[in-house]
Amino acid sequence: MWPPQLPPLPALTRAEGQVIDRYLEVLDLLGRINPARGTSTYGSLRAAQALVAKSAELRDALALMHDRGESELHTEALSRALRVLDGERRALRVTVPPQDGA
């Protein structure tokens, strides 16, 4: 049995696709750094070191959009892309977990 099909990604420009990809990479790294969810200082350190490069790549993707005249973020399409790519679950790792017994 095959897993259910994901909805298709919305039509994005190449630069928008790069922004989404780089944003999710930064989000994943922030989740690994989160002291409320991390498991080792070494893993957090490595994620923090990688965050510098990935943040610069995100900045470059946004700069490319701006340079090409893409002055607005189409939040509806970008939100759909983030949902298809599991952005909601990935963003939860950045938050503080709920307190036990709450």
Phi and psi restraints in degrees (range 20) as a CNS / XPLOR table:
assign (resid 1 and name C) (resid 2 and name N)
       (resid 2 and name CA) (resid 2 and name C) 1.0 -84.9 20.0 2
assign (resid 2 and name N) (resid 2 and name CA)
       (resid 2 and name C) (resid 3 and name N) 1.0 148.7 20.0 2
assign (resid 2 and name C) (resid 3 and name N)
       (resid 3 and name CA) (resid 3 and name C) 1.0 -66.7 20.0 2
assign (resid 3 and name N) (resid 3 and name CA)
       (resid 3 and name C) (resid 4 and name N) 1.0 158.7 20.0 2
assign (resid 3 and name C) (resid 4 and name N)
       (resid 4 and name CA) (resid 4 and name C) 1.0 -61.1 20.0 2
assign (resid 4 and name N) (resid 4 and name CA)
       (resid 4 and name C) (resid 5 and name N) 1.0 146.8 20.0 2
assign (resid 4 and name C) (resid 5 and name N)
       (resid 5 and name CA) (resid 5 and name C) 1.0 -70.7 20.0 2
assign (resid 5 and name N) (resid 5 and name CA)
       (resid 5 and name C) (resid 6 and name N) 1.0 136.2 20.0 2
assign (resid 5 and name C) (resid 6 and name N)
       (resid 6 and name CA) (resid 6 and name C) 1.0 -76.5 20.0 2
assign (resid 6 and name N) (resid 6 and name CA)
       (resid 6 and name C) (resid 7 and name N) 1.0 150.8 20.0 2
assign (resid 6 and name C) (resid 7 and name N)
       (resid 7 and name CA) (resid 7 and name C) 1.0 -63.8 20.0 2
assign (resid 7 and name N) (resid 7 and name CA)
       (resid 7 and name C) (resid 8 and name N) 1.0 152.4 20.0 2
assign (resid 7 and name C) (resid 8 and name N)
       (resid 8 and name CA) (resid 8 and name C) 1.0 -68.0 20.0 2
assign (resid 8 and name N) (resid 8 and name CA)
       (resid 8 and name C) (resid 9 and name N) 1.0 150.4 20.0 2
assign (resid 8 and name C) (resid 9 and name N)
       (resid 9 and name CA) (resid 9 and name C) 1.0 -67.4 20.0 2
assign (resid 9 and name N) (resid 9 and name CA)
       (resid 9 and name C) (resid 10 and name N) 1.0 144.8 20.0 2
assign (resid 9 and name C) (resid 10 and name N)
       (resid 10 and name CA) (resid 10 and name C) 1.0 -68.5 20.0 2
assign (resid 10 and name N) (resid 10 and name CA)
       (resid 10 and name C) (resid 11 and name N) 1.0 160.9 20.0 2
assign (resid 10 and name C) (resid 11 and name N)
       (resid 11 and name CA) (resid 11 and name C) 1.0 -67.2 20.0 2
assign (resid 11 and name N) (resid 11 and name CA)
       (resid 11 and name C) (resid 12 and name N) 1.0 122.7 20.0 2
assign (resid 11 and name C) (resid 12 and name N)
       (resid 12 and name CA) (resid 12 and name C) 1.0 -127.8 20.0 2
assign (resid 12 and name N) (resid 12 and name CA)
       (resid 12 and name C) (resid 13 and name N) 1.0 152.0 20.0 2
assign (resid 12 and name C) (resid 13 and name N)
       (resid 13 and name CA) (resid 13 and name C) 1.0 -71.5 20.0 2
assign (resid 13 and name N) (resid 13 and name CA)
       (resid 13 and name C) (resid 14 and name N) 1.0 163.9 20.0 2
assign (resid 13 and name C) (resid 14 and name N)
       (resid 14 and name CA) (resid 14 and name C) 1.0 -59.3 20.0 2
assign (resid 14 and name N) (resid 14 and name CA)
       (resid 14 and name C) (resid 15 and name N) 1.0 -40.7 20.0 2
assign (resid 14 and name C) (resid 15 and name N)
       (resid 15 and name CA) (resid 15 and name C) 1.0 -65.4 20.0 2
assign (resid 15 and name N) (resid 15 and name CA)
       (resid 15 and name C) (resid 16 and name N) 1.0 -40.6 20.0 2
assign (resid 15 and name C) (resid 16 and name N)
       (resid 16 and name CA) (resid 16 and name C) 1.0 -63.1 20.0 2
assign (resid 16 and name N) (resid 16 and name CA)
       (resid 16 and name C) (resid 17 and name N) 1.0 -40.4 20.0 2
assign (resid 16 and name C) (resid 17 and name N)
       (resid 17 and name CA) (resid 17 and name C) 1.0 -61.6 20.0 2
assign (resid 17 and name N) (resid 17 and name CA)
       (resid 17 and name C) (resid 18 and name N) 1.0 -39.8 20.0 2
assign (resid 17 and name C) (resid 18 and name N)
       (resid 18 and name CA) (resid 18 and name C) 1.0 -66.3 20.0 2
assign (resid 18 and name N) (resid 18 and name CA)
       (resid 18 and name C) (resid 19 and name N) 1.0 -39.8 20.0 2
assign (resid 18 and name C) (resid 19 and name N)
       (resid 19 and name CA) (resid 19 and name C) 1.0 -60.9 20.0 2
assign (resid 19 and name N) (resid 19 and name CA)
       (resid 19 and name C) (resid 20 and name N) 1.0 -46.4 20.0 2
assign (resid 19 and name C) (resid 20 and name N)
       (resid 20 and name CA) (resid 20 and name C) 1.0 -61.3 20.0 2
assign (resid 20 and name N) (resid 20 and name CA)
       (resid 20 and name C) (resid 21 and name N) 1.0 -47.3 20.0 2
assign (resid 20 and name C) (resid 21 and name N)
       (resid 21 and name CA) (resid 21 and name C) 1.0 -61.4 20.0 2
assign (resid 21 and name N) (resid 21 and name CA)
       (resid 21 and name C) (resid 22 and name N) 1.0 -47.0 20.0 2
assign (resid 21 and name C) (resid 22 and name N)
       (resid 22 and name CA) (resid 22 and name C) 1.0 -67.2 20.0 2
assign (resid 22 and name N) (resid 22 and name CA)
       (resid 22 and name C) (resid 23 and name N) 1.0 -38.2 20.0 2
assign (resid 22 and name C) (resid 23 and name N)
       (resid 23 and name CA) (resid 23 and name C) 1.0 -60.7 20.0 2
assign (resid 23 and name N) (resid 23 and name CA)
       (resid 23 and name C) (resid 24 and name N) 1.0 -45.2 20.0 2
assign (resid 23 and name C) (resid 24 and name N)
       (resid 24 and name CA) (resid 24 and name C) 1.0 -66.4 20.0 2
assign (resid 24 and name N) (resid 24 and name CA)
       (resid 24 and name C) (resid 25 and name N) 1.0 -35.3 20.0 2
assign (resid 24 and name C) (resid 25 and name N)
       (resid 25 and name CA) (resid 25 and name C) 1.0 -64.3 20.0 2
assign (resid 25 and name N) (resid 25 and name CA)
       (resid 25 and name C) (resid 26 and name N) 1.0 -43.1 20.0 2
assign (resid 25 and name C) (resid 26 and name N)
       (resid 26 and name CA) (resid 26 and name C) 1.0 -63.2 20.0 2
assign (resid 26 and name N) (resid 26 and name CA)
       (resid 26 and name C) (resid 27 and name N) 1.0 -42.7 20.0 2
assign (resid 26 and name C) (resid 27 and name N)
       (resid 27 and name CA) (resid 27 and name C) 1.0 -60.3 20.0 2
assign (resid 27 and name N) (resid 27 and name CA)
       (resid 27 and name C) (resid 28 and name N) 1.0 -44.5 20.0 2
assign (resid 27 and name C) (resid 28 and name N)
       (resid 28 and name CA) (resid 28 and name C) 1.0 -61.2 20.0 2
assign (resid 28 and name N) (resid 28 and name CA)
       (resid 28 and name C) (resid 29 and name N) 1.0 -42.0 20.0 2
assign (resid 28 and name C) (resid 29 and name N)
       (resid 29 and name CA) (resid 29 and name C) 1.0 -66.6 20.0 2
assign (resid 29 and name N) (resid 29 and name CA)
       (resid 29 and name C) (resid 30 and name N) 1.0 -41.7 20.0 2
assign (resid 29 and name C) (resid 30 and name N)
       (resid 30 and name CA) (resid 30 and name C) 1.0 -61.0 20.0 2
assign (resid 30 and name N) (resid 30 and name CA)
       (resid 30 and name C) (resid 31 and name N) 1.0 -37.2 20.0 2
assign (resid 30 and name C) (resid 31 and name N)
       (resid 31 and name CA) (resid 31 and name C) 1.0 -62.9 20.0 2
assign (resid 31 and name N) (resid 31 and name CA)
       (resid 31 and name C) (resid 32 and name N) 1.0 -37.0 20.0 2
assign (resid 31 and name C) (resid 32 and name N)
       (resid 32 and name CA) (resid 32 and name C) 1.0 -72.1 20.0 2
assign (resid 32 and name N) (resid 32 and name CA)
       (resid 32 and name C) (resid 33 and name N) 1.0 -27.4 20.0 2
assign (resid 32 and name C) (resid 33 and name N)
       (resid 33 and name CA) (resid 33 and name C) 1.0 -81.7 20.0 2
assign (resid 33 and name N) (resid 33 and name CA)
       (resid 33 and name C) (resid 34 and name N) 1.0 -27.6 20.0 2
assign (resid 33 and name C) (resid 34 and name N)
       (resid 34 and name CA) (resid 34 and name C) 1.0 -49.0 20.0 2
assign (resid 34 and name N) (resid 34 and name CA)
       (resid 34 and name C) (resid 35 and name N) 1.0 114.2 20.0 2
assign (resid 34 and name C) (resid 35 and name N)
       (resid 35 and name CA) (resid 35 and name C) 1.0 -66.0 20.0 2
assign (resid 35 and name N) (resid 35 and name CA)
       (resid 35 and name C) (resid 36 and name N) 1.0 -20.0 20.0 2
assign (resid 35 and name C) (resid 36 and name N)
       (resid 36 and name CA) (resid 36 and name C) 1.0 -79.6 20.0 2
assign (resid 36 and name N) (resid 36 and name CA)
       (resid 36 and name C) (resid 37 and name N) 1.0 -13.2 20.0 2
assign (resid 36 and name C) (resid 37 and name N)
       (resid 37 and name CA) (resid 37 and name C) 1.0 -126.9 20.0 2
assign (resid 37 and name N) (resid 37 and name CA)
       (resid 37 and name C) (resid 38 and name N) 1.0 -15.1 20.0 2
assign (resid 37 and name C) (resid 38 and name N)
       (resid 38 and name CA) (resid 38 and name C) 1.0 -69.2 20.0 2
assign (resid 38 and name N) (resid 38 and name CA)
       (resid 38 and name C) (resid 39 and name N) 1.0 165.1 20.0 2
assign (resid 38 and name C) (resid 39 and name N)
       (resid 39 and name CA) (resid 39 and name C) 1.0 -119.9 20.0 2
assign (resid 39 and name N) (resid 39 and name CA)
       (resid 39 and name C) (resid 40 and name N) 1.0 -17.7 20.0 2
assign (resid 39 and name C) (resid 40 and name N)
       (resid 40 and name CA) (resid 40 and name C) 1.0 -149.4 20.0 2
assign (resid 40 and name N) (resid 40 and name CA)
       (resid 40 and name C) (resid 41 and name N) 1.0 147.9 20.0 2
assign (resid 40 and name C) (resid 41 and name N)
       (resid 41 and name CA) (resid 41 and name C) 1.0 -68.4 20.0 2
assign (resid 41 and name N) (resid 41 and name CA)
       (resid 41 and name C) (resid 42 and name N) 1.0 -35.1 20.0 2
assign (resid 41 and name C) (resid 42 and name N)
       (resid 42 and name CA) (resid 42 and name C) 1.0 -65.1 20.0 2
assign (resid 42 and name N) (resid 42 and name CA)
       (resid 42 and name C) (resid 43 and name N) 1.0 -44.5 20.0 2
assign (resid 42 and name C) (resid 43 and name N)
       (resid 43 and name CA) (resid 43 and name C) 1.0 -62.3 20.0 2
assign (resid 43 and name N) (resid 43 and name CA)
       (resid 43 and name C) (resid 44 and name N) 1.0 -39.8 20.0 2
assign (resid 43 and name C) (resid 44 and name N)
       (resid 44 and name CA) (resid 44 and name C) 1.0 -66.9 20.0 2
assign (resid 44 and name N) (resid 44 and name CA)
       (resid 44 and name C) (resid 45 and name N) 1.0 -40.0 20.0 2
assign (resid 44 and name C) (resid 45 and name N)
       (resid 45 and name CA) (resid 45 and name C) 1.0 -61.9 20.0 2
assign (resid 45 and name N) (resid 45 and name CA)
       (resid 45 and name C) (resid 46 and name N) 1.0 -46.1 20.0 2
assign (resid 45 and name C) (resid 46 and name N)
       (resid 46 and name CA) (resid 46 and name C) 1.0 -62.4 20.0 2
assign (resid 46 and name N) (resid 46 and name CA)
       (resid 46 and name C) (resid 47 and name N) 1.0 -40.2 20.0 2
assign (resid 46 and name C) (resid 47 and name N)
       (resid 47 and name CA) (resid 47 and name C) 1.0 -65.3 20.0 2
assign (resid 47 and name N) (resid 47 and name CA)
       (resid 47 and name C) (resid 48 and name N) 1.0 -40.3 20.0 2
assign (resid 47 and name C) (resid 48 and name N)
       (resid 48 and name CA) (resid 48 and name C) 1.0 -64.9 20.0 2
assign (resid 48 and name N) (resid 48 and name CA)
       (resid 48 and name C) (resid 49 and name N) 1.0 -38.3 20.0 2
assign (resid 48 and name C) (resid 49 and name N)
       (resid 49 and name CA) (resid 49 and name C) 1.0 -65.9 20.0 2
assign (resid 49 and name N) (resid 49 and name CA)
       (resid 49 and name C) (resid 50 and name N) 1.0 -41.5 20.0 2
assign (resid 49 and name C) (resid 50 and name N)
       (resid 50 and name CA) (resid 50 and name C) 1.0 -70.3 20.0 2
assign (resid 50 and name N) (resid 50 and name CA)
       (resid 50 and name C) (resid 51 and name N) 1.0 -27.7 20.0 2
assign (resid 50 and name C) (resid 51 and name N)
       (resid 51 and name CA) (resid 51 and name C) 1.0 -59.4 20.0 2
assign (resid 51 and name N) (resid 51 and name CA)
       (resid 51 and name C) (resid 52 and name N) 1.0 -35.0 20.0 2
assign (resid 51 and name C) (resid 52 and name N)
       (resid 52 and name CA) (resid 52 and name C) 1.0 -59.3 20.0 2
assign (resid 52 and name N) (resid 52 and name CA)
       (resid 52 and name C) (resid 53 and name N) 1.0 -49.5 20.0 2
assign (resid 52 and name C) (resid 53 and name N)
       (resid 53 and name CA) (resid 53 and name C) 1.0 -67.8 20.0 2
assign (resid 53 and name N) (resid 53 and name CA)
       (resid 53 and name C) (resid 54 and name N) 1.0 -43.1 20.0 2
assign (resid 53 and name C) (resid 54 and name N)
       (resid 54 and name CA) (resid 54 and name C) 1.0 -67.5 20.0 2
assign (resid 54 and name N) (resid 54 and name CA)
       (resid 54 and name C) (resid 55 and name N) 1.0 -35.1 20.0 2
assign (resid 54 and name C) (resid 55 and name N)
       (resid 55 and name CA) (resid 55 and name C) 1.0 -64.6 20.0 2
assign (resid 55 and name N) (resid 55 and name CA)
       (resid 55 and name C) (resid 56 and name N) 1.0 -39.8 20.0 2
assign (resid 55 and name C) (resid 56 and name N)
       (resid 56 and name CA) (resid 56 and name C) 1.0 -65.1 20.0 2
assign (resid 56 and name N) (resid 56 and name CA)
       (resid 56 and name C) (resid 57 and name N) 1.0 -37.9 20.0 2
assign (resid 56 and name C) (resid 57 and name N)
       (resid 57 and name CA) (resid 57 and name C) 1.0 -66.2 20.0 2
assign (resid 57 and name N) (resid 57 and name CA)
       (resid 57 and name C) (resid 58 and name N) 1.0 -37.9 20.0 2
assign (resid 57 and name C) (resid 58 and name N)
       (resid 58 and name CA) (resid 58 and name C) 1.0 -64.4 20.0 2
assign (resid 58 and name N) (resid 58 and name CA)
       (resid 58 and name C) (resid 59 and name N) 1.0 -44.2 20.0 2
assign (resid 58 and name C) (resid 59 and name N)
       (resid 59 and name CA) (resid 59 and name C) 1.0 -58.9 20.0 2
assign (resid 59 and name N) (resid 59 and name CA)
       (resid 59 and name C) (resid 60 and name N) 1.0 -43.6 20.0 2
assign (resid 59 and name C) (resid 60 and name N)
       (resid 60 and name CA) (resid 60 and name C) 1.0 -65.1 20.0 2
assign (resid 60 and name N) (resid 60 and name CA)
       (resid 60 and name C) (resid 61 and name N) 1.0 -37.5 20.0 2
assign (resid 60 and name C) (resid 61 and name N)
       (resid 61 and name CA) (resid 61 and name C) 1.0 -65.7 20.0 2
assign (resid 61 and name N) (resid 61 and name CA)
       (resid 61 and name C) (resid 62 and name N) 1.0 -41.1 20.0 2
assign (resid 61 and name C) (resid 62 and name N)
       (resid 62 and name CA) (resid 62 and name C) 1.0 -67.5 20.0 2
assign (resid 62 and name N) (resid 62 and name CA)
       (resid 62 and name C) (resid 63 and name N) 1.0 -38.8 20.0 2
assign (resid 62 and name C) (resid 63 and name N)
       (resid 63 and name CA) (resid 63 and name C) 1.0 -63.9 20.0 2
assign (resid 63 and name N) (resid 63 and name CA)
       (resid 63 and name C) (resid 64 and name N) 1.0 -38.9 20.0 2
assign (resid 63 and name C) (resid 64 and name N)
       (resid 64 and name CA) (resid 64 and name C) 1.0 -62.1 20.0 2
assign (resid 64 and name N) (resid 64 and name CA)
       (resid 64 and name C) (resid 65 and name N) 1.0 -44.1 20.0 2
assign (resid 64 and name C) (resid 65 and name N)
       (resid 65 and name CA) (resid 65 and name C) 1.0 -58.2 20.0 2
assign (resid 65 and name N) (resid 65 and name CA)
       (resid 65 and name C) (resid 66 and name N) 1.0 -47.1 20.0 2
assign (resid 65 and name C) (resid 66 and name N)
       (resid 66 and name CA) (resid 66 and name C) 1.0 -62.5 20.0 2
assign (resid 66 and name N) (resid 66 and name CA)
       (resid 66 and name C) (resid 67 and name N) 1.0 -44.5 20.0 2
assign (resid 66 and name C) (resid 67 and name N)
       (resid 67 and name CA) (resid 67 and name C) 1.0 -63.2 20.0 2
assign (resid 67 and name N) (resid 67 and name CA)
       (resid 67 and name C) (resid 68 and name N) 1.0 -31.3 20.0 2
assign (resid 67 and name C) (resid 68 and name N)
       (resid 68 and name CA) (resid 68 and name C) 1.0 -83.1 20.0 2
assign (resid 68 and name N) (resid 68 and name CA)
       (resid 68 and name C) (resid 69 and name N) 1.0 1.2 20.0 2
assign (resid 68 and name C) (resid 69 and name N)
       (resid 69 and name CA) (resid 69 and name C) 1.0 87.3 20.0 2
assign (resid 69 and name N) (resid 69 and name CA)
       (resid 69 and name C) (resid 70 and name N) 1.0 8.6 20.0 2
assign (resid 69 and name C) (resid 70 and name N)
       (resid 70 and name CA) (resid 70 and name C) 1.0 -83.0 20.0 2
assign (resid 70 and name N) (resid 70 and name CA)
       (resid 70 and name C) (resid 71 and name N) 1.0 86.0 20.0 2
assign (resid 70 and name C) (resid 71 and name N)
       (resid 71 and name CA) (resid 71 and name C) 1.0 -88.4 20.0 2
assign (resid 71 and name N) (resid 71 and name CA)
       (resid 71 and name C) (resid 72 and name N) 1.0 -11.1 20.0 2
assign (resid 71 and name C) (resid 72 and name N)
       (resid 72 and name CA) (resid 72 and name C) 1.0 -119.9 20.0 2
assign (resid 72 and name N) (resid 72 and name CA)
       (resid 72 and name C) (resid 73 and name N) 1.0 143.9 20.0 2
assign (resid 72 and name C) (resid 73 and name N)
       (resid 73 and name CA) (resid 73 and name C) 1.0 -89.9 20.0 2
assign (resid 73 and name N) (resid 73 and name CA)
       (resid 73 and name C) (resid 74 and name N) 1.0 124.7 20.0 2
assign (resid 73 and name C) (resid 74 and name N)
       (resid 74 and name CA) (resid 74 and name C) 1.0 -86.2 20.0 2
assign (resid 74 and name N) (resid 74 and name CA)
       (resid 74 and name C) (resid 75 and name N) 1.0 86.8 20.0 2
assign (resid 74 and name C) (resid 75 and name N)
       (resid 75 and name CA) (resid 75 and name C) 1.0 -61.5 20.0 2
assign (resid 75 and name N) (resid 75 and name CA)
       (resid 75 and name C) (resid 76 and name N) 1.0 -33.1 20.0 2
assign (resid 75 and name C) (resid 76 and name N)
       (resid 76 and name CA) (resid 76 and name C) 1.0 -64.6 20.0 2
assign (resid 76 and name N) (resid 76 and name CA)
       (resid 76 and name C) (resid 77 and name N) 1.0 -49.2 20.0 2
assign (resid 76 and name C) (resid 77 and name N)
       (resid 77 and name CA) (resid 77 and name C) 1.0 -67.6 20.0 2
assign (resid 77 and name N) (resid 77 and name CA)
       (resid 77 and name C) (resid 78 and name N) 1.0 -40.8 20.0 2
assign (resid 77 and name C) (resid 78 and name N)
       (resid 78 and name CA) (resid 78 and name C) 1.0 -67.7 20.0 2
assign (resid 78 and name N) (resid 78 and name CA)
       (resid 78 and name C) (resid 79 and name N) 1.0 -36.6 20.0 2
assign (resid 78 and name C) (resid 79 and name N)
       (resid 79 and name CA) (resid 79 and name C) 1.0 -64.1 20.0 2
assign (resid 79 and name N) (resid 79 and name CA)
       (resid 79 and name C) (resid 80 and name N) 1.0 -42.2 20.0 2
assign (resid 79 and name C) (resid 80 and name N)
       (resid 80 and name CA) (resid 80 and name C) 1.0 -62.6 20.0 2
assign (resid 80 and name N) (resid 80 and name CA)
       (resid 80 and name C) (resid 81 and name N) 1.0 -41.5 20.0 2
assign (resid 80 and name C) (resid 81 and name N)
       (resid 81 and name CA) (resid 81 and name C) 1.0 -62.7 20.0 2
assign (resid 81 and name N) (resid 81 and name CA)
       (resid 81 and name C) (resid 82 and name N) 1.0 -42.4 20.0 2
assign (resid 81 and name C) (resid 82 and name N)
       (resid 82 and name CA) (resid 82 and name C) 1.0 -62.8 20.0 2
assign (resid 82 and name N) (resid 82 and name CA)
       (resid 82 and name C) (resid 83 and name N) 1.0 -39.7 20.0 2
assign (resid 82 and name C) (resid 83 and name N)
       (resid 83 and name CA) (resid 83 and name C) 1.0 -65.7 20.0 2
assign (resid 83 and name N) (resid 83 and name CA)
       (resid 83 and name C) (resid 84 and name N) 1.0 -43.4 20.0 2
assign (resid 83 and name C) (resid 84 and name N)
       (resid 84 and name CA) (resid 84 and name C) 1.0 -62.0 20.0 2
assign (resid 84 and name N) (resid 84 and name CA)
       (resid 84 and name C) (resid 85 and name N) 1.0 -36.0 20.0 2
assign (resid 84 and name C) (resid 85 and name N)
       (resid 85 and name CA) (resid 85 and name C) 1.0 -91.1 20.0 2
assign (resid 85 and name N) (resid 85 and name CA)
       (resid 85 and name C) (resid 86 and name N) 1.0 19.0 20.0 2
assign (resid 85 and name C) (resid 86 and name N)
       (resid 86 and name CA) (resid 86 and name C) 1.0 68.1 20.0 2
assign (resid 86 and name N) (resid 86 and name CA)
       (resid 86 and name C) (resid 87 and name N) 1.0 30.5 20.0 2
assign (resid 86 and name C) (resid 87 and name N)
       (resid 87 and name CA) (resid 87 and name C) 1.0 -63.1 20.0 2
assign (resid 87 and name N) (resid 87 and name CA)
       (resid 87 and name C) (resid 88 and name N) 1.0 -33.4 20.0 2
assign (resid 87 and name C) (resid 88 and name N)
       (resid 88 and name CA) (resid 88 and name C) 1.0 -64.1 20.0 2
assign (resid 88 and name N) (resid 88 and name CA)
       (resid 88 and name C) (resid 89 and name N) 1.0 -45.6 20.0 2
assign (resid 88 and name C) (resid 89 and name N)
       (resid 89 and name CA) (resid 89 and name C) 1.0 -65.5 20.0 2
assign (resid 89 and name N) (resid 89 and name CA)
       (resid 89 and name C) (resid 90 and name N) 1.0 -41.5 20.0 2
assign (resid 89 and name C) (resid 90 and name N)
       (resid 90 and name CA) (resid 90 and name C) 1.0 -65.7 20.0 2
assign (resid 90 and name N) (resid 90 and name CA)
       (resid 90 and name C) (resid 91 and name N) 1.0 -34.3 20.0 2
assign (resid 90 and name C) (resid 91 and name N)
       (resid 91 and name CA) (resid 91 and name C) 1.0 -70.3 20.0 2
assign (resid 91 and name N) (resid 91 and name CA)
       (resid 91 and name C) (resid 92 and name N) 1.0 -27.2 20.0 2
assign (resid 91 and name C) (resid 92 and name N)
       (resid 92 and name CA) (resid 92 and name C) 1.0 -62.5 20.0 2
assign (resid 92 and name N) (resid 92 and name CA)
       (resid 92 and name C) (resid 93 and name N) 1.0 -29.0 20.0 2
assign (resid 92 and name C) (resid 93 and name N)
       (resid 93 and name CA) (resid 93 and name C) 1.0 -68.4 20.0 2
assign (resid 93 and name N) (resid 93 and name CA)
       (resid 93 and name C) (resid 94 and name N) 1.0 -16.3 20.0 2
assign (resid 93 and name C) (resid 94 and name N)
       (resid 94 and name CA) (resid 94 and name C) 1.0 -83.7 20.0 2
assign (resid 94 and name N) (resid 94 and name CA)
       (resid 94 and name C) (resid 95 and name N) 1.0 -21.9 20.0 2
assign (resid 94 and name C) (resid 95 and name N)
       (resid 95 and name CA) (resid 95 and name C) 1.0 -83.4 20.0 2
assign (resid 95 and name N) (resid 95 and name CA)
       (resid 95 and name C) (resid 96 and name N) 1.0 165.6 20.0 2
assign (resid 95 and name C) (resid 96 and name N)
       (resid 96 and name CA) (resid 96 and name C) 1.0 -81.0 20.0 2
assign (resid 96 and name N) (resid 96 and name CA)
       (resid 96 and name C) (resid 97 and name N) 1.0 130.6 20.0 2
assign (resid 96 and name C) (resid 97 and name N)
       (resid 97 and name CA) (resid 97 and name C) 1.0 -64.5 20.0 2
assign (resid 97 and name N) (resid 97 and name CA)
       (resid 97 and name C) (resid 98 and name N) 1.0 153.7 20.0 2
assign (resid 97 and name C) (resid 98 and name N)
       (resid 98 and name CA) (resid 98 and name C) 1.0 -62.6 20.0 2
assign (resid 98 and name N) (resid 98 and name CA)
       (resid 98 and name C) (resid 99 and name N) 1.0 149.6 20.0 2
assign (resid 98 and name C) (resid 99 and name N)
       (resid 99 and name CA) (resid 99 and name C) 1.0 -71.1 20.0 2
assign (resid 99 and name N) (resid 99 and name CA)
       (resid 99 and name C) (resid 100 and name N) 1.0 139.7 20.0 2
assign (resid 99 and name C) (resid 100 and name N)
       (resid 100 and name CA) (resid 100 and name C) 1.0 -60.4 20.0 2
assign (resid 100 and name N) (resid 100 and name CA)
       (resid 100 and name C) (resid 101 and name N) 1.0 136.9 20.0 2
assign (resid 100 and name C) (resid 101 and name N)
       (resid 101 and name CA) (resid 101 and name C) 1.0 82.2 20.0 2
assign (resid 101 and name N) (resid 101 and name CA)
       (resid 101 and name C) (resid 102 and name N) 1.0 4.5 20.0 2
